[in-house]
Amino acid sequence: MRWVRVAGRGLLVLAVVVSGYVSAGAPATSGSGRGPLTLATAGDLTGYLGPLLAGWNRTHPDEKVTLAELPDSADESRAQMETDLREDGAGRFDVLNIDVDWTSQFAAAGWIRALPPSRFALNSFLRPVVDTATYAGRLYAVPYVTNAGLLFYRKDILAKEGLRPPRTWTELERDARDVAPKYGLEGYAGQLLTYEGLTVNVAEAVYSAGGTLLSEGGSAAAADSAATREGLGFLVEGVREGWIPEAALTYKEQESKQAFEDGQVLFMRNWPYAYAAADSAGSSVAGEVGAVQLPGPDGPGTSVLGGSNLAVAAHSEHPESAERLIAYLTSEPVQRQVLTRGSLPPVRASLYRDAALVRRFPYLPKLRTAVLSARPRLKSPRYDQASLVVQAIAHDALTGRETTASAARRLARELAAVAGS
């Protein structure tokens, strides 16, 4: 996952008493598995994570946490984590805030510790998020933030046209092609630059069409199918026909969010964090932002399950403190602050039914539904290689270098090589 800037930076320092949480006892020592920690995460540009850790540090003086901010780019932060984890005991990171799709890879490599499920309130989490933290039947991380893609739209423009938000690809294509130009707008923006976001956008299109790219566990390819051709074709045809602007081929999350905030596009696929910024003062579309589930061929589609998990580095000298910190960060009071201060979707199921939170974040019920029906990106111990394959081939299809049918066959062939390598 990638941390991104949103409105409303949280400056409140929290001193939280966590229900059921054991406070610090005897002075920490490395022999007891307790002591100071370093938490590694992609750049915390929201400004909310530091105050959360300050709350921990004030009540746990012998187990203070130092925040190690890595680059904003998911690919770059993963590379730095991998370098640290390969240090054979010399690494400096204790707790890792990792993309949900890295869990299998890190666990298979022996870089992170198996964790005791009984220590964490897993039965209080949204059901699908727990699966992202497991590998080979064991818990190797704890869900911290979840995510599912949503379709953002201009409420004012659809109201003028007497239209409801699109539920199908046909409706989305029609409105993006016919309605958007009437108001001087582009039709639809996703994240189609050749990076991790392209893997997400392609996987969501294929999943929405009823297909998949890799078999369960990542042991075989399943990409050469009618569903892959339909899903990838939806994006390819959008670019070719112009209702997906060519500029979208250069967009990551921030660029597409900015285009929507600036009133340049009618529809946008993005993560829920984009709602707070788009609907706040300074945005040209404030007060006119709606969000629904992603559309599919015949009705609501399927999102990729995003977010991040907290894992303990295998070489950490203070695994007891690391587990205690994870329990703190995934407690209900802190998860509430993850949402209200960081605009990031929490993993605690109860927060999605909290009336006060729903009033403040009206997309929460739709997001809950999207998360419950979402699917992992590519659950594979060779995730990074598989993702690069998807990005390269999808880019060739989107830019007209390869037909959709040829791209589907190539995906199957090259993903099979990754799965068997």
N, C-alpha and C positions, 0 to 999 in steps of 0.2 A: 504494500500500500504506500501511497504517497501522501505526506502531510501537506495541506494547502491552506492558504490564508483565507480567512472568512471575517465577516464583520463582527464587532462586539468582542474584542479581546478580553479575556477574563483576567482580572487583576486581583481577585479575591484569594487570599491564602487560606487554605482549608486546614482545620485541625479536626479531623473526623474521628468519632468513636464508632467503630464498626461493630454492628451486632454480631455476636458469636466469634469475634476476632480476639485472639489472645495477645495481650499487650506485651511489650518487652519486659523481660524479667531480669535475670542476672546479667552482668556485663558480658558483652559479646566477645568471643575469641574465635580464632580460626579453627581451634580444635573442636569447638562445639558446632561448627558449621554456621556460626553467626558472626557477623561483622559488616564492615562497609561494603557497598555495592556500586557497580557502574551499570547504568541502564543505557543500552544503545538503541537509537531509533532514527529513522529518517527525519530530516529537519523539522522541528516543531514550530512551524511558522504561525500557528494559531495563537501561540503564547499562553496556552492553558495548561500544558503538561508541567511546566516548572512549578507553578503554584500547587499543583496536586502533590508533587514530590516534596515541596516545602512543608506541606501538612504532615507528611510521613516523617520528615527529618526532625520536626519539632517534638514529636512524640516518641521517636526512636533514635536518640542521640548516639547510641552505640552501633547503629546499623544505617548510618546516613548513606543516601544515594547521590551519586554524581551523574548528571545527565550528559551523555555523549551523543551530540547531534551529528549525524552523518549527512551526506548530500540529500537534497530533496528527491532526486531521481531514484526510483525503486531499483533500477539496474545497478546504479553506482553504490547505493547503500548496501545492497546484497553482496556486492563484490567486496566491500570493506569488511562486512561481517564474516564472510567466508575466509578472508585472509586472517582475521583474528582467531577464528575457530580452528584454523589449521596450525596454530602455534604450539601444539603439543604441551599444553599446560602453561604456556607463557602469555596467553591472551589476556586482555584487560577487561573484557566485557563479561558481566555476570548474568544479566537479564537482557533478553533480546526481544524487541518489538518487531515481529516478523510478519510479512504478508502471509495470509492464510495458505497460499499455495506453495510456500517454501517449507512448510512443516514436514511434509513427507521426505523432501530432499535432505533437510538437515538431520532428521531422525535416522534415515537410512545411512547417512555418512557417519553417524555416531557423534555428531557435534553437540547435540542437546540431550538432556537427561529425561528419562521416563519419570513421570510425576504420579503421586498417589491421588487417584480421583476423589477419595473420601475427604481430602483436605479442602476441596473447593465446592462451591454451591452449584454444581453443574445442572442439577434438576431445576434451578431457577432461571436458566438461560433459555433463549429461543432454541428449539430443538435442532435445527440444521447446523448451527454454528459449532456445536460440540464435535461433530464429525470432522470438521476441518482441523481439529487439534489432535487427531488420532493417527496412528500409523501402525500397521500390522497388529491391530487389536489393542494397542496400548496408548495411554494418554502421554503425549510429549509436549504439550503446551496447554495454555488456558485461553479461551476466547476473551478478547478485550474490547474490540470494536467490530461490529458487523457492518455490512453494506449490501445494497442491491441497487442496480441501476433503475432510474425512473425516467419517464418522459415528461419534460417540462414544456409548458406551452403558454401562450399569451391568452389569458382569459378574455381580455377586452376585445381582441380581434375575433375570436371564435364566437363571442356573444353577438357581435355586430352581424356576423354571417348566419346566426341561428344554428350553430354547429356545436355538437358535444365533442369532448376530447376523443381523438381517434382510438379505437379499440383494435383495429386490424391494420395490416400493412396497406391494404387497398385504400382505406380511409386516410391514413397518414400520407400516402403518396398523392392522393387527390388534393388534399388541403395544402400540402407543401408545394405542389406544382401549380395549382390554380388560385388559391387564396393568398398565399404569401406575396406574390408579385403585385397584387392589387394594392398592397400597403407598403410597397417598396422594400420588401424583406426577402431574404433567402429562405429556403424551405426548412431544411433539417441539418443539424450539426451533431456529429458524434465525435469520437476520438479516433481518427484514422491515420495519424502519423505512424511511421514504422517504429513502434515501441510497445510496451506492455499493454497500453490501452487498446491497441488494434487487436491483440489477442482476445481481449474482453469483448469488444464489439462484434468480432466474428463469431466467437463462441456463443454469445447471446442470440445472434441471428440463427445459427445452426440449431441450438437448443429449442428456440421458439418454433422452428419448423419440425421439431420432433426427432432431431438427429443427435449425434454425438461425434466427438473427434477421437477420443481414446476410450477403450473399454474400462470397466471398473478396475481400479488399481494401476491403470496405465500400462498393462502388459501387452496390449495389442491395439492397432489402429482400427478405426471404424469410420473413416472420413469419406470414403468413396461411396456416397449414397445420394438418393434423390433429395433428402433433407439438407445435406451439405450444399448441394447445387442450388437448392431453393433459397437457403439462408444467405449464402455468399452472393448469389445472384441478386437478391434484394438490394444489397449495398452496391454492387457493381452497376446495376441498372440505374440506381439513384444518381450515381456520379455521372454516368454516361448521358442520362436524360436531363441533368442539370438541377433537379430539385434537391440534391445534395451538392452544395457548391464545391468546386475544386479546392477552395481554401480549407475545407474540412480535412483534406489529406495532409495538412500541416498542423492540425489541432491536437493538443493534449487536453487534459481536463481544464486547465486554466484558460487556454485560448478559446475553447468553445464556451466556457462560462462567461468570459468577457464579451464575446460576440452576442450572447443572449442578453446580458446586462445592458449592452449598448443599443439594444433594440434592432439588431441586424438580422435575427433569425426568428422564425415563428415557432419552431420546435427544437428541442435539444435533448439528447440523451446524456445524463450525467449522474453523479452520485448525489445523495441527499444534502451534503454540505453546501451545494450550490444554491439551495433555496434561501438560506439566511442572507447571503450576499445579494442575490438577485432581488429580494423583496425588501431590502433595507434602503435607507436614505442614501442618495448618491447614485443609485441604480436608475436608469431611465425607464425601467419596467416595474418599479416598486408598486405594490398593490395590485398588480395584474398578473401575478405568477401563479400558475396552477401546476400540479404534479399528479400523474397517474402511473399505473403499471405500464411497462413497455408493451406495445402492441405486438401481435403475432399474425400469422397468416389468416386465422379464423377467429381470433379473440385475443385476450391478454396473453402476452408472450412470457418467456422465461428469462430471468436475469441471471447473470453470473453472481455467485455469492462472494462478495468481497470482504474486506476488513483486515484485521490483524490479530495475531495471537501473541501471548507472552510466554517465552521459553527460557529455561535455565541452561546456560552454557555448561557443557560437560566438564570443562576445566575450572569452573567456579570453585573457589575455596570456601564460599559461604552459601551453600545451597539451601540451608535452613532459612536464612534471612531472605534469600531470593524467593522461596516459596511464600514466606510471610508477606513480602511486598506484593507478590502477584495476588494473594488473597485480598489485600487492601485495595488494589487498583480495580479489582473486579467485584468489590462489594457494592451493594445497592446505593449508598450515599455518594460514593465516588463515581459510579456509573451515571448517576443523575447529573453530576457536574461535567462528565464527558460530553453529554448532550447539551446542557444549557450553556456551558462555557466554550465548548469546542465545536458545537454543531455536528458532532460525530455520532452515528447511531450506536446506542448501547447494546450490550448482549443480554441484559436482564429483561425478561419478558414482561414483568409487571409495569415497567415504565411506558410501554406502548399503549397501556390502557389508563394511564394517569390523566384525568380530565384537564388539569392545569397545563400539563405538558402538551396535550393534544391541541388545546387552544393556542398555545404559543407556536407549536410545530404541527400545523394541520395535516401534513403529509404522513404523520406517524401510522395511522391505520392502513394506508395504502402500502407504506414501507413494510409493515409487519407482514402483510399478505405476500408482498414480493419476496421477502426474506424466506418465508416458510415454503415458498415454491421454487426458490433459487437452487442452482446447481453449482458445484465447484468448477473452477476453470478447467484445469487439466490435472487431475490428481495423479501425480507421477513422481517417483524419486529422481527423475531426470527432467523436472519441470522446465528448468531454464532452457534446455536444448529444444524441448517440444515447443515452447513459446516462440523461440526464434524461428523455427520452421513455419509456424502459423503466420507470423508477421511477414516473413519474406515472400511467401507464396500469395498471401492476401494482397500485399502491396502490388505484386505483379498483375494480379487480376484487376484491382481497382484502377490501375494506370493503363490498362488495355494491352499489357504485354503478354497476357495469357488469357484464354477463354475460361469461363467458369467451370465447364466440364473438365478441361485439362487441369485446372487448379485443384479440383476435387481429387482427381486421380493422383496428382503429385503429392497432395497432402497425405493421402493414404500411404503412398510409397515411402515418403520421407519420415512420417510419424512411426511407421512400422520399423524403420531402421533405428530410430531413437529408442523405441520400446524394447527392441531386441539387442541393443548394444550393451 
